[in-house]
Amino acid sequence: MSDTDIIVIGGGSAGAAMTGRLAEAGLNVTLVEAGQSDRHFRSRVPALTSSIVQNPAYDWCYQVEPDESRGGRADIWPAGKMLGGGSALNGMMFIRGHRWDYDNWQALGAAGWDYESVLPYFRRMEDNERGADAWRGTGGPIAVSEGRAHYPITDAWIAAAEQAGIERRDLNGEKAEGVDYVQVSQRNGTRCSSARGYLHEFKGATPPQTLLGAQVLRILIEDGRATGIAYIQDGAHKTLHAKHGVVLSAGAMNTPRLLMLSGIGPAAHLASVGVPVLCDRPGVGRNLQDHVGTHVVNTVTAHTLNDDARGLRGALSVLRYAVSRRGALSTSIGHAQAFVKTRPGLPAPNIQISFAAFAFDFDEQGRLVLGKTASVSTLVGLMRPSYRGQITLGSADPLAPPVIHHQQLSCDDDIDQIVEGIGIARDILTRPPVAEHITSEVRPGPALTDPAELRDYVRVAAIPMFHPVGTARMGAADDPMAVIDPDLKVIGVDGLWVADASIFPSLTAGNTNATAIMVGDKGADHVLRTLRRNA
């Protein structure tokens, strides 16, 4: 006997969207989330992101194996330990990616995920402050707004980018190439996570049931079909069965872990850790990708968020936010951005340049620490890195974290592209609209101009951008390394779907959260179509 129509594992960016849309369609949906609710001021107030990232109460804080491409550095990757997942603790930059990214997905075997096919879902999920047009949507569950932490030096940077030949464009519009202000996943100055949009503000007739603090141990599979889950909640081991099956939306690091613990994955690896093999899918855990970048940091004479974060100004910032939901406490991680090509002949921009009217460092735990002087930072991010890492199991223990193997800078050409991006970022900063405010370059520092020296700097200073994708990639059903087909069904297992950033065949340009939410929103239609076909 079934306990529910369908189970969704993970209430993160994609999982909340999947849950909301399936429930809207009339299904009895049970969402199983290992973390807590995101209805907490630390998540809702944008500037408090730094208080929840690397905080184990809200973040899984996944330890990555030492990265030999960066001197053995061992990063800690965040993953939301609450409803909304990454959308409940990320930097809130809303960017969809480039048309070429999705057309490339289709070329890699993800039929029906080309740009023209995903665009209606981006429009459907949006409630965009700029209004609706052929590319933008209004009335959807995810509020997309203009930033409310406004600093004139950001205007100057955009003007300088235009002087440098970068065209002003709506980067979520017709062409995602050029420069513009960052739009953010916020409603009225507060974070709009996918949980808020699809679950807390659910508009359907039958709201989903949500189990919090419920950690899934494995997916139950009988005669080649997913029938339910085994989980632990409040120290008690429990099972839950579903009439139609299970949707796995646990994220790019946890989804492959749960697949493997359930017997779905590379047979030799599963056997080596003592997990019985039910379905040999060698692509599970492979194809791990992440954006990588480094900062150019400058001190300035202009007023910046660093000024507003301490002393009397800090107190006034709190008051301003309380009254108007504007100012420093509404900040996202970036205020303006540009997507550029550093070389002729590229099909799409290879570099994201993200400008913020503040500068920060990371402490030993990877947490953001604001600088103490008026400063600005320019993140130069590589959009299409070469390296492909992997997720494995350290043991058959269902409570053990995944083992993450990744190198950010394994390819010399990747480093060269970042150096080229630093050149463009520096060129913007020399243009009169912004140059008159700059007093010094803190990083990399004015002495570093030789390309060889800059390459060495990148090797030392590069950081992950925390956009892991690809570990259960979508592809054609006859692709031996694909994990799911274009309907998001796990190849070789009935009644089991995957919907989250793990399915990306390749990285999209820019911050990946909007795309992950789209996967959940569009993915619900694929699940519903399959259920209708099988009825």
C-alpha positions in Angstrom: 0.0 0.0 0.0 1.3 3.4 -1.0 1.7 6.3 1.6 1.7 9.0 -1.1 1.5 9.5 -4.9 5.1 10.6 -5.3 8.1 11.3 -3.1 10.5 14.2 -3.7 13.9 13.8 -2.0 15.3 17.2 -1.2 13.5 20.6 -1.0 16.3 22.6 -2.5 16.3 24.9 -5.6 15.0 22.3 -8.0 13.2 20.1 -5.5 10.9 22.8 -4.1 10.0 23.8 -7.7 9.3 20.1 -8.6 7.2 19.6 -5.5 5.2 22.8 -6.0 4.4 22.0 -9.6 3.5 18.4 -9.0 1.2 19.4 -6.2 -0.4 22.1 -8.3 -1.2 19.3 -10.8 -3.2 17.5 -8.2 -0.8 14.8 -7.0 -0.4 13.9 -3.4 3.3 14.8 -2.9 5.5 14.2 0.1 8.7 16.2 0.2 11.4 14.8 2.4 14.1 17.3 3.5 17.0 16.5 5.7 17.4 20.1 6.9 15.2 22.7 8.5 12.8 25.3 7.2 14.3 28.4 5.6 11.8 30.6 7.4 14.6 32.2 9.4 15.8 35.8 9.4 19.4 34.7 8.6 18.1 33.3 5.3 15.6 36.0 4.6 17.9 39.1 5.2 20.2 39.1 2.1 23.4 40.4 3.8 23.3 37.7 6.4 24.4 35.1 3.8 27.8 35.2 5.4 26.3 34.0 8.7 24.8 30.9 7.3 27.4 29.8 4.7 29.9 27.5 6.5 27.5 27.4 9.4 26.7 23.7 10.0 23.2 24.5 11.3 22.3 25.7 7.8 25.0 24.4 5.5 26.3 20.8 4.9 29.8 22.2 4.6 31.1 19.5 2.3 34.9 18.9 2.6 36.6 18.5 -0.8 39.7 16.4 -1.3 43.0 18.3 -1.6 43.3 20.1 -5.0 46.7 19.4 -6.5 46.2 22.1 -9.1 46.2 24.7 -6.4 49.0 23.4 -4.1 46.9 20.8 -2.3 44.3 23.3 -1.0 41.2 21.6 0.5 38.1 23.6 0.0 34.8 23.5 1.8 31.8 23.6 -0.6 28.5 24.9 0.7 25.1 23.2 0.2 21.9 24.4 1.8 20.8 22.3 4.8 17.3 23.7 4.7 14.3 24.1 2.4 15.3 26.1 -0.6 18.8 24.5 -0.6 21.2 26.7 -2.4 18.6 29.4 -3.1 18.2 29.8 0.6 21.9 30.7 1.2 23.5 31.8 -2.1 24.5 35.2 -3.3 21.1 35.7 -5.0 22.5 36.7 -8.4 19.8 35.7 -10.9 21.2 34.9 -14.3 20.0 32.3 -16.8 23.0 31.5 -18.9 23.5 31.9 -22.6 21.4 30.6 -25.5 24.4 28.5 -26.6 24.6 26.7 -23.3 21.2 25.1 -23.8 21.6 24.4 -27.5 24.8 22.7 -26.5 22.9 20.6 -23.9 20.7 19.3 -26.8 23.8 18.6 -28.9 25.1 16.5 -26.0 22.0 14.4 -26.0 19.5 16.3 -23.9 16.8 16.5 -26.5 14.1 19.0 -25.7 16.4 21.1 -23.5 17.6 23.5 -26.1 17.2 27.3 -25.5 13.8 27.5 -27.2 12.5 24.7 -25.1 13.7 26.0 -21.7 12.8 29.7 -22.3 9.0 29.2 -21.6 9.9 27.8 -18.2 12.3 30.6 -17.3 9.4 32.9 -18.2 6.9 30.8 -16.3 8.9 30.8 -13.1 9.7 34.5 -13.0 8.0 37.5 -11.5 10.3 40.0 -13.0 10.4 43.6 -11.8 11.3 44.7 -15.4 8.0 43.3 -16.7 7.1 40.7 -19.3 8.3 40.5 -22.9 9.4 37.7 -25.2 12.1 36.7 -22.8 10.9 37.8 -19.4 8.0 36.6 -17.3 5.7 38.0 -14.6 3.4 36.4 -12.1 5.6 33.4 -11.4 6.8 32.1 -8.0 10.4 33.4 -8.2 10.7 37.2 -7.7 13.4 38.7 -9.8 14.2 42.2 -8.8 16.6 45.1 -9.1 19.2 45.3 -6.4 18.3 47.6 -3.5 21.9 48.2 -2.3 22.8 50.9 -4.7 26.2 52.7 -4.8 27.1 55.3 -7.4 30.4 53.6 -8.1 28.5 50.7 -9.6 27.0 53.2 -12.1 30.5 54.4 -12.9 31.8 50.9 -13.4 29.0 50.1 -15.9 29.8 53.3 -17.8 33.4 52.4 -17.8 32.6 48.9 -19.2 30.6 50.6 -22.0 33.6 52.8 -22.7 35.7 49.6 -23.0 33.4 48.5 -25.8 31.1 46.2 -23.8 27.6 46.7 -24.9 24.8 47.5 -22.4 22.2 44.7 -22.4 19.6 42.9 -20.4 21.6 39.8 -19.7 18.5 37.7 -19.1 17.0 39.0 -22.3 17.6 38.4 -25.9 21.4 38.0 -25.7 23.4 37.2 -22.6 26.5 39.0 -23.7 27.4 42.5 -22.5 27.1 44.5 -19.2 24.2 45.3 -16.9 23.2 45.6 -13.3 22.7 42.3 -11.4 19.1 41.3 -10.9 18.5 39.4 -7.7 16.2 36.6 -6.4 14.4 38.9 -3.9 11.0 40.2 -3.2 10.8 43.6 -1.5 14.4 43.4 -0.4 14.1 39.9 1.2 15.4 36.7 -0.3 13.0 34.8 -2.5 14.2 31.2 -2.2 12.6 28.5 -4.3 11.0 27.2 -1.1 9.4 30.6 -0.5 8.1 30.9 -4.1 6.9 27.3 -4.7 6.1 26.0 -1.1 5.4 28.8 1.4 3.4 30.8 -1.1 1.8 27.7 -2.7 -1.3 28.6 -4.7 -2.7 25.1 -5.5 -5.6 23.3 -3.9 -3.7 20.5 -2.2 -0.4 21.6 -0.6 2.4 19.0 -0.4 3.3 17.3 2.8 6.8 18.2 4.0 8.9 16.1 6.3 11.8 18.1 7.9 14.9 16.7 9.6 14.3 13.5 7.6 17.6 12.2 6.1 17.1 9.6 3.3 19.3 6.5 3.7 18.5 4.9 0.4 15.8 4.6 -2.3 13.8 1.4 -2.2 13.9 -0.5 -5.5 11.8 -3.6 -6.2 12.0 -5.5 -9.5 13.7 -2.6 -11.2 11.3 0.0 -10.0 11.6 2.7 -7.3 8.8 2.2 -4.7 9.8 4.4 -1.8 12.6 5.4 0.6 14.2 4.4 3.8 15.0 7.4 6.1 15.8 8.4 9.6 14.0 11.1 11.5 14.3 12.0 15.2 16.6 9.0 15.6 13.9 6.6 14.3 14.3 4.5 11.1 11.3 4.8 8.9 10.1 3.9 5.4 7.7 5.7 3.0 6.2 4.2 -0.1 4.9 6.0 -3.2 2.4 4.9 -5.8 4.1 6.5 -8.8 7.8 6.6 -7.6 10.5 8.9 -6.4 12.1 12.2 -7.6 15.6 12.7 -6.4 16.5 16.4 -6.0 19.3 16.3 -3.4 21.9 18.4 -5.4 25.0 17.8 -7.4 26.9 16.4 -4.4 24.3 14.4 -2.6 22.2 13.1 -5.5 25.0 10.8 -6.8 25.7 9.7 -3.2 22.1 8.6 -2.7 22.0 6.9 -6.1 25.1 4.9 -5.3 23.9 4.0 -1.8 20.8 2.7 -3.5 22.8 0.4 -5.8 22.8 2.6 -8.9 26.2 3.6 -10.1 29.6 2.3 -11.3 29.5 -1.4 -10.5 33.2 -1.8 -9.6 33.1 1.2 -7.2 29.9 0.0 -5.5 31.3 -3.4 -5.0 34.5 -2.0 -3.6 32.6 -0.3 -0.7 30.2 -3.1 -0.2 27.0 -1.8 -1.8 25.0 -4.4 -3.8 24.7 -3.4 -7.4 21.2 -3.1 -8.8 21.9 -1.0 -11.8 25.4 -0.4 -13.3 25.5 3.3 -14.4 29.2 4.2 -14.7 28.3 8.0 -15.2 26.9 8.4 -11.6 29.3 10.7 -9.8 31.3 11.6 -12.9 31.3 14.8 -15.0 31.6 17.1 -11.9 32.1 20.7 -13.0 32.5 24.0 -11.2 33.2 27.6 -12.2 36.5 29.0 -11.0 37.7 32.6 -10.6 39.8 35.2 -8.9 39.4 38.7 -7.7 40.8 42.1 -8.6 40.4 44.3 -5.5 40.8 48.1 -5.5 40.6 50.7 -2.7 38.5 53.7 -3.6 37.6 57.2 -2.5 33.9 56.5 -3.2 31.4 55.4 -0.6 31.0 51.5 -0.6 29.3 48.9 1.4 32.4 48.4 3.5 31.7 51.9 4.9 28.1 50.9 5.7 28.9 47.7 7.6 30.5 49.1 10.8 30.1 51.8 13.5 27.3 54.3 13.3 26.8 53.7 9.6 26.3 50.0 10.4 23.5 50.9 12.9 21.9 53.3 10.3 22.0 50.5 7.8 20.1 48.2 10.1 17.5 51.0 10.7 17.2 51.7 7.0 16.6 48.1 6.2 14.0 47.8 8.9 12.1 50.8 7.5 12.5 50.4 3.8 14.1 47.0 3.0 16.9 48.9 1.2 20.6 49.6 1.6 23.5 47.5 2.7 21.5 44.7 4.3 19.7 44.0 1.0 23.0 43.4 -0.8 23.6 40.4 -3.1 27.1 39.1 -3.8 27.4 41.2 -6.9 26.0 44.5 -8.1 26.9 44.6 -11.8 28.3 42.1 -14.2 29.6 41.6 -17.7 29.8 38.5 -19.9 32.6 38.8 -22.4 34.7 36.8 -24.9 38.4 37.1 -24.4 39.1 35.5 -27.8 37.6 35.8 -31.3 35.6 33.0 -32.7 34.1 31.7 -29.4 30.4 30.7 -29.7 29.6 32.4 -26.3 31.3 34.4 -23.6 33.9 32.5 -21.7 34.4 35.0 -18.8 32.0 36.5 -16.3 33.2 39.7 -14.7 31.2 40.5 -11.6 31.5 43.8 -9.8 30.6 44.5 -6.2 30.8 47.8 -4.3 32.6 46.1 -1.5 35.6 43.8 -0.9 36.0 40.8 1.3 38.4 38.0 2.3 37.8 34.4 3.3 38.7 33.2 6.8 40.1 29.7 7.5 36.6 28.2 7.5 35.8 29.8 4.1 33.4 32.4 5.5 33.2 35.9 4.0 34.9 38.6 6.1 34.3 42.2 4.9 37.3 44.5 4.4 37.7 47.5 6.7 38.4 50.1 4.1 36.3 51.5 1.2 37.0 49.0 -1.6 35.5 47.4 -4.6 36.0 43.9 -6.0 35.8 42.4 -9.5 35.5 38.7 -9.7 36.8 37.2 -13.0 35.2 33.8 -13.5 35.9 31.2 -16.1 32.6 29.9 -17.5 33.7 26.7 -19.2 36.6 25.0 -17.3 38.1 21.9 -18.8 38.4 19.6 -15.8 35.8 17.0 -14.9 35.9 15.7 -11.3 33.9 13.0 -9.6 31.9 12.1 -6.5 32.5 8.7 -4.8 31.5 6.9 -1.7 34.0 6.5 1.1 32.0 3.6 2.5 28.5 2.0 2.6 27.6 4.2 5.6 24.4 6.0 4.6 25.2 8.9 6.9 28.8 9.5 5.6 29.3 12.6 3.4 30.3 12.2 -0.3 33.9 12.1 -1.3 34.5 15.0 -3.7 37.5 14.9 -6.1 38.0 18.1 -8.1 40.7 20.2 -9.5 39.9 23.8 -10.3 42.9 24.6 -12.5 44.2 21.4 -14.1 44.5 23.0 -17.6 47.0 25.7 -18.5 44.6 27.2 -21.1 42.0 27.7 -18.3 44.5 29.7 -16.4 45.3 31.7 -19.6 41.7 32.6 -20.1 41.4 33.9 -16.5 44.5 36.0 -17.1 42.9 37.4 -20.2 39.8 38.2 -18.1 41.9 40.0 -15.6 43.2 42.1 -18.4 39.7 43.1 -19.4 38.7 43.8 -15.8 41.7 46.0 -15.3 41.0 47.8 -18.6 37.5 48.7 -17.3 39.0 50.0 -14.1 41.3 52.4 -16.0 38.4 54.1 -17.8 37.5 57.7 -16.6 34.1 57.1 -15.1 35.5 54.7 -12.5 39.2 55.4 -12.5 38.9 58.7 -10.8 37.6 56.9 -7.7 40.4 54.3 -7.5 43.4 54.9 -5.2 45.2 51.5 -5.5 45.0 47.9 -6.7 45.3 45.6 -3.7 45.1 42.4 -5.7 46.8 41.1 -7.8 48.7 44.4 -7.2 50.2 46.8 -9.8 53.5 45.1 -9.9 52.0 42.0 -11.5 51.7 42.7 -15.2 53.7 39.9 -16.8 51.5 37.1 -18.0 53.7 34.5 -16.4 53.5 36.2 -13.1 49.7 36.6 -13.4 49.4 32.9 -14.2 51.3 32.1 -11.0 48.9 34.5 -9.1 45.9 32.7 -10.5 47.2 29.4 -9.3 47.6 30.8 -5.8 44.5 33.0 -5.6 41.8 31.1 -7.6 38.7 30.1 -5.7 35.8 27.9 -6.5 32.6 29.7 -7.3 30.5 27.0 -5.7 28.5 26.1 -8.8 28.9 22.3 -8.8 26.9 20.5 -11.5 26.9 17.5 -13.8 27.2 14.4 -11.6 24.1 12.6 -12.8 24.1 14.0 -16.3 21.3 14.0 -18.8 21.8 12.4 -22.2 20.5 10.0 -24.8 19.2 6.7 -23.4 21.9 4.8 -25.3 24.7 7.0 -24.0 26.7 4.7 -21.6 27.8 7.7 -19.4 24.4 9.3 -19.2 22.5 8.7 -15.9 19.1 10.1 -16.9 17.2 10.4 -20.2 15.8 13.7 -21.4 12.6 13.0 -19.4 14.8 12.9 -16.3 14.1 9.2 -15.7 17.1 7.2 -14.4 18.2 4.9 -17.2 17.5 1.3 -16.2 15.2 2.1 -13.2 11.5 2.8 -13.5 9.7 5.2 -11.3 12.8 7.2 -10.5 13.6 10.6 -11.8 16.4 13.2 -11.0 15.9 16.9 -11.1 18.6 19.3 -9.8 22.0 20.7 -10.9 23.5 17.2 -11.1 21.7 16.6 -14.4 23.4 19.5 -16.3 25.4 18.0 -19.2 27.7 21.1 -19.0 28.0 24.3 -17.0 25.9 27.3 -18.0 27.4 30.8 -18.1 27.1 32.6 -14.8 25.5 31.7 -11.5 23.7 28.4 -11.8 20.8 28.7 -9.4 18.2 30.1 -11.8 18.9 27.1 -14.1 18.6 24.6 -11.3 15.1 26.1 -10.4 14.2 25.9 -14.1 15.1 22.2 -14.1 12.7 21.5 -11.3 9.9 23.6 -12.9 10.3 22.1 -16.4 11.1 18.7 -14.9 7.7 18.5 -13.3 6.1 18.5 -16.7 8.3 15.6 -17.8 7.3 13.6 -14.8 3.6 14.4 -15.3 3.9 13.5 -19.0 5.4 10.1 -18.1 2.7 9.4 -15.6 0.0 10.2 -18.1 1.7 8.0 -20.7 1.9 5.1 -18.2 -1.7 5.5 -16.9 
